[in-house]
Amino acid sequence: QVQLVESGGGLVQAGGSLTLSCAASTRTSTSDTTGWFRQAPGKEREFVAAVSYIGGRIYYADSVKGRFTISRDNAKNTVYLQMSNLKPEDTAVYYCALDPSWTIATSPNYRYWGQGTQVTVSS
């Protein structure tokens, strides 16, 4: 069973920055993909960013392009989400997700999910 542990959430003022980390207890395959999703109160969970192990394919939601950067440290089984120029509308619980497939990309059907970390952006 794969465990994902998110960290790095917190309270930040608008325009500020935060970096989230997602540490996986083990790899699922040599072609897995790690994604970040978020869910704001009263809203559905939405895709934020993803990175595949093979080829380093990277995907971003339009709402975060140019402000968020996803990266991975394969030696540490850890994926990072650097968030800058944060806006109040970025406030949400951020979830890390992992899937053995390199094609899952922005789909919400990731197999493994973390517990989430709260990000609050004040205006």
Summary of the structure (lengths in Angstrom):
residues: 123
radius of gyration: 13.4
end to end distance: 39.8
largest distance: 41.8
contacts: 378
relative contact order: 0.32
helix: 5%
strand: 49%
